[in-house]
Amino acid sequence: MFINQATSDGIGKTLVEMISEQIGGKGEFAVLSATANATNQNTWIKFMKEELKKPEYKDLKLVKVAYGDDDDQKSFQEAQGLIQAYPNLKGIVAPTTVGIASAARYLSSSPKKGKVAVTGLGTPNQMRKFVKDGTVEEFALWVPKDVGYLAGQAATALAAGRITGKEGESFKAGRLGERTIGKNGEILLGPPTRFNQDNIDKYDF
């Protein structure tokens, strides 16, 4: 069996949903990625572009995909460059933990703070100060302890003979509820967890 923290499709959908909610469903936004050849980043961006084709996102415009090479200083400069190059920019989506923190760090002391939304994938400990100071409204990631917990629950069910690992089998995964085994033995944790002022202090990683 394979415990998957999130699907690429699910990540792409969540990223588009968050930026749409934060900029009122319309306007220009940019993506601040890691490297141009980062397979996971490119897959998530591909699914973001697919999601943007839906009618409800017709007023959202992706103007640029920039690359900060997962380097803090380069990502900081790329965020600065995006805001200077696109005066009507409403948001930045960074599907990289380095990129989102760098973009937030730049915006936190910029006149554009509160006018340009920053969201993407980050860890609560790294992003907490930016959520508290109002630079970032909400971002997302999977919760590592939930991935481990689900793996433990699945292994217990397998060892006890309640499941065999076949597609379509279901089992109770404790506090995470019921889970069903998908194709190729995949068990999905679910869509990424969103972090904001209401819940960020409940997480420590």
C-alpha positions in Angstrom: 0.0 0.0 0.0 1.1 3.6 -0.6 0.0 6.4 1.8 -0.2 9.6 -0.3 -0.3 12.9 1.6 -2.2 14.6 -1.3 -2.7 14.2 -5.0 -1.2 16.7 -7.5 -4.6 17.5 -8.8 -5.8 18.2 -5.2 -2.9 20.5 -4.6 -3.4 22.4 -7.8 -7.1 22.8 -7.0 -6.4 24.0 -3.4 -3.8 26.6 -4.6 -6.3 28.1 -7.1 -9.2 28.1 -4.6 -7.0 29.9 -2.0 -5.8 32.7 -4.3 -9.3 33.1 -5.8 -10.8 33.5 -2.3 -8.1 35.9 -1.2 -8.3 38.3 -4.2 -12.0 38.2 -4.6 -12.1 35.9 -7.6 -10.6 38.3 -10.2 -7.4 39.9 -11.1 -3.8 39.1 -12.0 -1.6 36.8 -10.0 1.8 35.1 -10.4 3.4 31.9 -9.4 6.7 31.8 -7.6 8.1 28.3 -8.1 11.3 26.5 -7.2 13.4 25.5 -10.2 12.2 25.3 -13.8 12.8 21.5 -13.8 11.3 20.7 -10.4 8.9 17.8 -11.4 6.5 18.2 -8.4 6.3 22.0 -8.8 5.6 21.7 -12.5 3.0 19.1 -12.0 1.1 21.2 -9.5 1.4 24.3 -11.8 0.0 22.2 -14.6 -3.0 21.2 -12.5 -3.4 24.9 -11.5 -3.6 25.9 -15.1 -6.2 23.1 -15.8 -8.3 24.4 -12.8 -8.1 28.0 -14.1 -9.9 26.9 -17.3 -13.1 26.4 -15.2 -15.8 29.0 -15.7 -15.7 30.2 -12.1 -12.1 31.3 -12.5 -12.6 33.2 -15.8 -11.6 36.5 -14.2 -8.4 35.1 -12.7 -5.3 35.7 -14.9 -2.0 34.0 -14.3 0.5 36.5 -15.7 3.9 34.9 -14.9 5.6 31.8 -13.5 8.9 32.9 -11.9 11.6 30.7 -10.4 13.4 31.4 -7.2 15.4 28.1 -7.3 14.4 27.3 -3.7 17.0 29.9 -2.6 15.8 32.4 -0.1 17.5 35.5 -1.5 16.7 34.7 -5.1 13.0 34.0 -4.2 12.9 37.3 -2.3 14.3 39.2 -5.3 11.9 37.4 -7.7 8.9 38.4 -5.5 10.1 42.0 -5.6 10.5 41.7 -9.3 7.0 40.4 -9.9 5.5 43.2 -7.8 7.5 45.8 -9.7 6.8 44.3 -13.2 3.1 43.9 -12.7 1.6 47.0 -11.0 -1.9 45.4 -11.0 -0.7 42.2 -9.4 -3.2 41.0 -6.8 -1.5 37.9 -5.6 1.5 35.5 -5.5 1.1 31.7 -5.2 4.3 29.9 -4.1 4.0 26.1 -4.2 7.4 25.9 -2.4 8.1 26.4 1.3 11.1 28.5 0.5 9.3 30.7 -2.0 6.2 31.4 0.2 8.4 32.5 3.1 10.6 34.7 0.9 7.6 36.3 -0.8 6.0 36.9 2.6 9.2 38.4 4.0 9.4 40.8 1.1 5.7 41.8 1.4 5.8 42.2 5.2 7.8 45.4 4.9 6.5 46.5 1.5 3.8 49.2 0.9 2.0 46.5 -1.0 1.4 44.5 2.2 -2.4 43.9 2.5 -2.8 44.8 -1.2 -1.0 41.7 -2.7 -2.0 38.3 -1.3 0.6 35.6 -0.7 -0.4 32.0 -0.5 0.9 28.6 -1.4 2.5 25.7 0.4 4.4 26.3 3.7 4.9 25.1 7.2 3.1 26.7 10.2 6.3 27.4 12.2 7.9 29.1 9.2 4.7 31.1 8.3 3.2 31.9 11.7 4.7 35.4 12.1 3.4 36.4 8.6 -0.1 35.1 9.4 -0.1 36.9 12.8 1.1 40.2 11.2 -1.5 40.1 8.5 0.9 39.6 5.5 -0.6 36.2 4.8 -4.2 35.3 5.2 -4.1 31.5 4.5 -1.8 28.9 3.1 -1.7 25.1 3.0 0.3 21.9 3.4 -0.3 18.3 4.5 0.2 17.5 8.2 3.2 15.0 8.6 1.9 13.4 11.8 -1.4 12.7 10.0 0.5 10.9 7.2 2.3 8.8 9.8 -0.9 8.2 11.7 -2.7 7.0 8.6 0.2 4.7 7.7 0.0 3.2 11.2 -3.7 2.7 11.0 -3.4 1.1 7.5 -0.5 -1.2 8.7 -2.6 -2.3 11.7 -5.6 -3.1 9.6 -3.4 -5.0 7.1 -1.7 -7.0 9.9 -5.1 -7.8 11.5 -6.4 -9.1 8.3 -9.2 -6.4 8.0 -7.8 -5.5 4.6 -5.5 -7.2 2.1 -4.5 -4.1 0.1 -6.9 -4.6 -2.8 -8.5 -1.6 -4.6 -11.9 -0.7 -3.2 -11.4 -2.1 0.4 -12.2 0.3 3.2 -11.0 0.5 6.8 -11.5 2.7 9.8 -8.4 5.0 10.3 -9.0 6.1 13.9 -9.5 9.9 14.2 -9.1 10.3 10.4 -12.3 8.3 9.7 -12.9 5.8 7.0 -10.4 5.4 4.1 -10.8 3.4 0.9 -7.9 1.9 -1.0 -7.6 3.3 -4.5 -5.7 2.2 -7.6 -2.2 0.6 -7.1 -2.8 0.3 -3.4 -2.9 4.1 -2.8 -4.5 5.5 0.3 -5.1 9.2 0.3 -4.8 11.4 3.3 -6.9 14.0 1.6 -6.8 17.6 0.4 -4.0 19.8 2.0 -4.8 21.3 5.4 -5.3 25.1 5.3 -3.6 27.2 7.9 -4.9 30.6 9.0 -5.2 32.7 12.2 -7.9 30.5 13.6 -5.9 27.3 13.6 -2.2 27.9 13.1 -1.3 27.7 16.7 -2.6 24.2 16.9 0.3 23.0 14.7 4.0 22.7 15.5 6.1 21.7 12.5 
